Amino acid sequence: MSTPPNSEEFYKKLKSQLHDTALWPTAYLYKFIVLSDKEKIKLIEDIFNHLGAVIETKASKNGKYTSVSINVRMKNPDAVVEKYKEVAEKVEGVISL
């Protein structure tokens, strides 16, 4: 789920889908891909750190990229979308899946 050109429309659709498919609050799994840069990985971890998230990282086969998986309990679809926006704003070159 790399953010498309019309991101507000994308986020609106995501919010609607989340609202229709889960009972809130619920556990939500975020997945991000970034260059294997310790600062970028730390930025993502810091965004979710205060939420009691379970964070796992895994380097790609050649070590150039790192996937960051975050399992965290979110209160509603708006909160999920806000975290996606925060990561996109603070971490250059991040890919959201």
Contacts in CASP RR format, 6 or more apart in sequence:
PFRMAT RR
TARGET T0000
AUTHOR 0000-0000-0000
METHOD contacts of the structure
MODEL  1
MSTPPNSEEFYKKLKSQLHDTALWPTAYLYKFIVLSDKEKIKLIEDIFNH
LGAVIETKASKNGKYTSVSINVRMKNPDAVVEKYKEVAEKVEGVISL
1 14 0 8 1.000
1 96 0 8 1.000
1 97 0 8 1.000
2 95 0 8 1.000
2 96 0 8 1.000
2 97 0 8 1.000
3 10 0 8 1.000
3 84 0 8 1.000
3 88 0 8 1.000
3 96 0 8 1.000
4 10 0 8 1.000
7 88 0 8 1.000
11 81 0 8 1.000
11 84 0 8 1.000
11 85 0 8 1.000
14 77 0 8 1.000
14 80 0 8 1.000
14 81 0 8 1.000
14 84 0 8 1.000
15 77 0 8 1.000
15 78 0 8 1.000
15 80 0 8 1.000
15 81 0 8 1.000
16 77 0 8 1.000
18 77 0 8 1.000
18 80 0 8 1.000
18 81 0 8 1.000
19 76 0 8 1.000
19 77 0 8 1.000
22 28 0 8 1.000
24 74 0 8 1.000
24 75 0 8 1.000
24 76 0 8 1.000
24 77 0 8 1.000
25 73 0 8 1.000
25 74 0 8 1.000
25 75 0 8 1.000
25 76 0 8 1.000
26 73 0 8 1.000
26 74 0 8 1.000
27 71 0 8 1.000
27 72 0 8 1.000
27 73 0 8 1.000
27 74 0 8 1.000
28 71 0 8 1.000
28 72 0 8 1.000
28 73 0 8 1.000
28 74 0 8 1.000
28 80 0 8 1.000
29 69 0 8 1.000
29 70 0 8 1.000
29 71 0 8 1.000
30 48 0 8 1.000
30 68 0 8 1.000
30 69 0 8 1.000
30 70 0 8 1.000
30 71 0 8 1.000
30 72 0 8 1.000
30 83 0 8 1.000
30 84 0 8 1.000
30 87 0 8 1.000
30 96 0 8 1.000
31 67 0 8 1.000
31 68 0 8 1.000
31 69 0 8 1.000
31 70 0 8 1.000
31 96 0 8 1.000
31 97 0 8 1.000
32 44 0 8 1.000
32 67 0 8 1.000
32 68 0 8 1.000
32 70 0 8 1.000
32 87 0 8 1.000
32 91 0 8 1.000
32 94 0 8 1.000
32 95 0 8 1.000
32 96 0 8 1.000
32 97 0 8 1.000
33 65 0 8 1.000
33 66 0 8 1.000
33 67 0 8 1.000
33 68 0 8 1.000
33 94 0 8 1.000
33 95 0 8 1.000
33 97 0 8 1.000
34 40 0 8 1.000
34 41 0 8 1.000
34 44 0 8 1.000
34 65 0 8 1.000
34 66 0 8 1.000
34 68 0 8 1.000
34 91 0 8 1.000
34 93 0 8 1.000
34 94 0 8 1.000
34 95 0 8 1.000
35 64 0 8 1.000
35 65 0 8 1.000
35 66 0 8 1.000
35 93 0 8 1.000
36 59 0 8 1.000
36 60 0 8 1.000
36 63 0 8 1.000
36 64 0 8 1.000
36 65 0 8 1.000
36 66 0 8 1.000
40 91 0 8 1.000
40 92 0 8 1.000
40 93 0 8 1.000
40 94 0 8 1.000
41 57 0 8 1.000
41 66 0 8 1.000
41 68 0 8 1.000
43 90 0 8 1.000
43 91 0 8 1.000
44 68 0 8 1.000
44 70 0 8 1.000
44 87 0 8 1.000
44 91 0 8 1.000
44 94 0 8 1.000
45 55 0 8 1.000
45 68 0 8 1.000
47 83 0 8 1.000
47 86 0 8 1.000
47 87 0 8 1.000
47 90 0 8 1.000
48 55 0 8 1.000
48 70 0 8 1.000
48 72 0 8 1.000
48 83 0 8 1.000
49 55 0 8 1.000
51 72 0 8 1.000
51 73 0 8 1.000
52 72 0 8 1.000
52 73 0 8 1.000
53 70 0 8 1.000
53 71 0 8 1.000
53 72 0 8 1.000
54 70 0 8 1.000
54 71 0 8 1.000
54 72 0 8 1.000
55 68 0 8 1.000
55 69 0 8 1.000
55 70 0 8 1.000
55 71 0 8 1.000
56 68 0 8 1.000
56 69 0 8 1.000
56 70 0 8 1.000
57 66 0 8 1.000
57 67 0 8 1.000
57 68 0 8 1.000
57 69 0 8 1.000
58 66 0 8 1.000
58 67 0 8 1.000
58 69 0 8 1.000
59 65 0 8 1.000
59 66 0 8 1.000
60 66 0 8 1.000
60 67 0 8 1.000
74 80 0 8 1.000
74 83 0 8 1.000
84 96 0 8 1.000
87 94 0 8 1.000
87 96 0 8 1.000
88 94 0 8 1.000
88 96 0 8 1.000
END
